[in-house]
Amino acid sequence: MKRRAKLLLPILILAAGVAVAAAIIKARPEVERQPATAPAPLVRVVEVRLGELPLNVYAQGTVEPRNEATLVAQVGGRIERVARQFAEGAFFRRDQTLLWIEDADYRLAVAQAEAAVAQARVGLEREQAEAELARREWAELGEGEASPLTRREPQLAQARASLAAAEAALEQARLNLARTRIAAPYDGRLRGKLADVGQFVGPGTPLATVYSTDAAEIRLPVSREELAFLDLDLGRGDFGDQGPAVRLSGQAGAGTQSWAGRVVRADGGFDPRTRMLGLYVEVADPFGRRTAGHEVLPMGLFVEAEIEGRAVADVALLPRAALRAGDRVLVATENRLLYRPVQVVRTLSDEVVVGSGLQAGDLVCVSNLETVVDGMRVRTVRDDAPLETEKQREERL
């Protein structure tokens, strides 16, 4: 009996455990089935800030002198000597002699012309005396009205003409003598030499290329769309001191340097090939010859220009990624994205300027979403990085 009890006890314990487990499983609560849901997408948003923004225009151009010319010989002869400033890159003053052409022949011509004038003057005085004598004799002996020939009027006119011709020849001889000294009519700089000492030159022979140093000019091509942002009266053509201010920057030496200028005039019309209008910016004293501490603006330097534009109020500057097709943006409201049409005032490379359609404090989505449904639920995260204009970004970098 004891042996049988030992064999039945484990079986009874196992049966009791199975019964208890079955009872627990039968008594468990019913689990409610729910459909699987995907979490709402996370999007980046920026807060709209309204304010006043100058719509500056950016362009590029090359620095050129305002005046440039080729000095040529007006008389012939051998170049006798040149000034120290007659060298490439040298500066010179207005009316400073740069070359001397041998003038011996021209001095002789002046002396001969002076002698001819003296002879003609003596001839005129003699004819005047003879004419006076003829009038007296006719008054004493003649009858009636004396003829012009009797009064020696033709001879007197010929003497006056001879004197005028001799004086003109003297003036021409003196002018030719003065032209043996070559000078420029402005303060300038010599770009290149085309002749030198000992060379024989004739009238019209190029001697040097020079340019003025009082001001430099930069031609900036601007599109028709960009011109709308500038305060320019294109009907005037010449703006003088009323043109927009311009900030120029370029790499000249160590680091980037900047210069201040002003738009002074415009081309006579749009370029038919590029459909752009050239605006001319003037920079006074580019070499700092009259202004202490002035940064040198070399000729031929490629520069970038920022032209002062009109300022517009109550506009928002948003990243380019915020703009959707059809000039719309996505505004996050109560964790939902809603399309909203806006007025785009200007499109830049990285930003857009929005004039209407948004209010201060609106949250605009800047994430790149493949599929967007108006009113779709989203989760938002603020993009608190400060917005920068293109120029501010360039200066920071």
ABEGO torsion letter per residue (X at the ends): XAAAAAAAAAAAAAAAAAAAAAAAAAABBBBBBBBBBBBBBBBBBBBBBBBBBBBBBBBBBBBBBABBBBBBBABBEBBABBBAABBBGBBBBBGBBABBBBAAAAAAAAAAAAAAAAAAAAAAAAAAAAAAAAAAAAAAABBEBBBAAAAGAAAAAAAAAAAAAAAAAAAAAAAAAAAABBBBABBBBBABBABBBGBBBBBGBBABBBBBAABBBBBBBBBAAAAAABBBBAAAGBAEAABBBBBBBBBBEBEBBBBBBBBABBBABBBAAAGBBBBBBBBBGAAGAABBGBBBBBBGBBBBBBBBBBBBBGBBBBBAAABBBGGBBBBBBGGBBBBBBBBBABBBAABBBBABGBBBGBBBBABBBABBBBGBBBBBBBBABBBBBAAAAAAAX
